[in-house]
Amino acid sequence: MQKCACILAYLVLLAPAVSAAQEPAPASMPTAGSTPAFYPVPELMTGFNLLYQQKFAEARETFNDWRSRNPDEPFGEIALAASYLFEELYRQGVLTSDFFLNEKKFLHGIDGKPDPDRMNRFREALGRARTLARQRQKKNAKDPEGLFALTLAAGMESDVDAILEKKQLDGLKRMKEANEYAKQLLVQRPDAADAYVAPGIANYIIGSLNPGYRFALWFGGIHGDKKLGMAEVAKTVENGRYLRPFAKIMLALAARREKQNVLAQKLLRELSEEFPSNNTFAAEYAKAMGLPVPAVMTR
């Protein structure tokens, strides 16, 4: 069951492990009551694009500038926390086929330990995000922006606990917390397309386990389906905002596992073209095409 716990905690990568019940709506122009979680704020989109280019310091500068002008919005703190998490995931090689296709790493997390200063700053940003989200909930317990922030905070922390710090029980606790927030969120806002990536990852990974593990999880009401999981991740690929490129890399890695080479090559080609300075995307595309990985792209 320790392996099961590790896998369960791994399922939550920046979002909750819940089943999406409705199709996400396309992104639209901001309307009355819109918040940054539910329409693409250009400055925040720029910051996330910098993350996908592995320009972490520049991304943080962008996020810090935006949150200084929007001190009551929890998403600014969530974006800042994501910058520390993405930096550590890239540094540890998590978002690669070398990690994703390696069963030992896939089940047990990284080798070694994460950077302690980066993790401290990550948790400080999450703490501020949770404070702001709960302040919104005092006015409206079902405030979508607050629920979105709490969902992502719990999901990201679960990811750190399980993959980076190998604290499986803590990861499970945060995963369950993310589940509850996400269920409330998606009932109100099925257009929160970024939240659909993790249910897909959860369905895919649980569906990939051997029958014994799946049977044990079934008693806890947790089910998985690889085909459904990939379809759910595809929803974020199609309609996601800030996490759309993340969904692409995850769907591409799943496609490689399933020998769906055409899909994997397409997604990785798109990522390498959209973010040509990201050596990880370029290297993964080369691997998917069966081409040598240039030395400059080697970790």
Residue pairs with C-beta under 8 A, 6 or more apart in sequence:
1 216
2 168
3 107
3 108
3 213
4 209
4 213
4 216
4 217
5 168
5 169
5 171
5 172
6 107
6 108
6 109
6 162
6 166
6 168
6 171
7 107
7 205
7 206
7 209
7 213
8 17
8 162
8 171
8 172
8 175
8 217
8 222
9 158
9 159
9 161
9 162
9 163
9 168
9 170
9 171
9 172
9 174
9 175
10 106
10 109
10 159
10 162
10 163
10 171
10 205
11 17
11 175
11 198
11 201
11 202
11 205
11 206
12 154
12 155
12 158
12 159
12 171
12 174
12 175
12 178
12 198
12 201
12 202
13 155
13 159
13 197
13 198
13 201
13 246
13 250
14 82
14 85
14 152
14 155
14 156
14 159
14 194
14 197
14 198
14 243
14 246
15 151
15 152
15 155
15 178
15 182
15 194
15 195
15 196
15 197
15 198
15 199
15 243
16 151
16 154
16 155
16 175
16 178
16 179
16 181
16 182
16 183
16 195
16 198
16 199
17 155
17 175
17 178
17 179
17 182
17 198
17 199
17 201
17 202
18 178
18 179
18 182
18 183
18 186
18 198
18 199
18 202
19 199
19 203
19 232
20 186
20 190
20 195
20 196
20 199
20 200
20 232
20 235
21 186
21 187
21 190
22 186
22 190
23 190
23 235
24 190
24 191
24 192
24 193
24 196
24 235
24 236
24 238
24 239
24 240
25 190
25 191
25 193
25 239
26 191
26 239
27 39
27 40
27 191
27 193
27 239
27 241
28 39
29 39
30 39
35 73
35 75
35 144
35 145
36 44
36 70
36 73
36 75
36 76
36 145
37 75
37 144
37 145
37 148
37 149
37 192
37 194
38 144
38 145
38 148
38 189
38 191
38 192
39 241
40 241
40 242
41 66
43 62
43 65
43 66
44 62
44 63
44 66
44 75
44 79
44 242
45 241
45 242
46 62
47 59
47 62
47 63
47 66
47 79
47 83
48 59
48 79
48 82
48 242
48 243
48 245
49 275
50 56
50 58
50 59
50 62
51 59
51 82
51 83
51 86
52 245
52 246
52 271
52 274
52 275
52 278
52 281
53 275
53 277
53 278
54 87
54 90
54 277
54 278
54 279
54 280
55 277
56 83
56 86
56 87
59 83
60 80
60 83
63 76
63 79
63 80
63 83
64 80
66 76
66 79
67 73
67 76
67 77
67 79
67 80
70 76
72 132
72 135
73 132
73 145
74 128
74 129
74 130
74 132
74 133
74 136
74 145
74 146
74 149
75 129
75 145
75 148
75 149
77 125
77 126
77 128
77 129
77 132
77 149
78 125
78 126
78 129
78 149
78 152
78 153
78 156
79 242
80 125
81 122
81 125
81 126
81 129
81 153
81 156
82 152
82 156
84 118
84 119
84 121
84 122
84 125
85 122
85 156
85 159
85 160
87 118
88 114
88 115
88 118
88 119
88 122
88 160
88 164
89 95
89 163
89 164
90 280
91 115
92 99
92 110
92 112
92 114
92 164
93 99
93 110
93 299
94 110
94 163
95 249
95 280
96 253
96 280
96 283
96 284
96 299
97 253
97 256
97 284
97 287
97 288
98 299
99 105
99 106
99 110
100 106
100 253
100 256
100 257
101 253
101 256
101 257
105 111
108 166
109 162
109 163
109 164
109 166
110 163
110 164
110 166
113 164
113 165
114 160
114 164
114 165
119 160
119 164
119 165
122 156
122 160
123 157
126 153
126 156
126 157
129 149
129 153
130 149
130 150
130 153
132 146
132 149
133 143
133 145
133 146
133 147
133 149
133 150
133 153
134 146
134 150
136 143
136 145
136 146
137 143
137 146
140 146
142 184
142 188
144 185
144 188
144 189
144 192
147 181
147 182
147 184
147 185
147 188
148 185
148 189
148 192
148 195
150 177
150 181
151 178
151 181
151 182
151 185
151 195
154 174
154 175
154 177
154 178
154 181
155 174
155 175
155 178
155 198
157 174
158 170
158 171
158 172
158 173
158 174
158 175
158 178
159 171
161 167
161 168
161 170
161 171
161 174
162 168
162 171
178 198
182 195
182 199
185 192
185 195
186 192
186 195
191 239
193 235
193 236
193 238
193 239
193 240
193 241
194 236
194 240
194 241
194 242
194 243
194 244
196 232
196 233
196 235
196 236
196 240
197 232
197 233
197 236
197 240
197 243
197 246
197 247
197 250
199 229
199 232
200 228
200 229
200 230
200 231
200 232
200 233
200 234
200 235
200 236
200 247
200 250
200 251
201 229
201 233
201 250
202 224
202 229
203 223
203 224
203 225
203 226
203 228
203 229
203 232
204 224
204 226
204 229
204 230
204 233
204 254
205 224
205 229
206 214
206 217
206 222
206 223
206 224
206 225
206 229
207 214
207 224
207 225
207 226
207 227
207 228
207 229
208 224
208 226
208 257
209 217
209 224
214 223
214 224
217 223
217 224
226 254
226 258
229 254
230 251
230 254
230 255
230 258
233 247
233 250
233 251
233 254
234 247
234 251
236 243
236 244
236 246
236 247
237 244
237 247
237 248
237 251
237 267
240 247
245 271
245 274
245 275
248 267
248 270
248 271
249 267
249 268
249 271
249 281
249 284
251 263
251 267
252 263
252 264
252 267
252 268
252 271
252 284
252 288
253 264
253 284
255 261
255 263
255 264
255 267
256 264
256 288
261 288
264 288
265 285
265 288
265 289
268 281
268 284
268 285
268 288
269 285
271 278
271 281
271 284
271 285
272 278
272 281
272 282
272 284
272 285
275 281
276 282
279 296
279 297
280 297
282 297
283 293
283 294
283 297
283 298
283 299
286 292
286 293
286 294
286 297
287 293
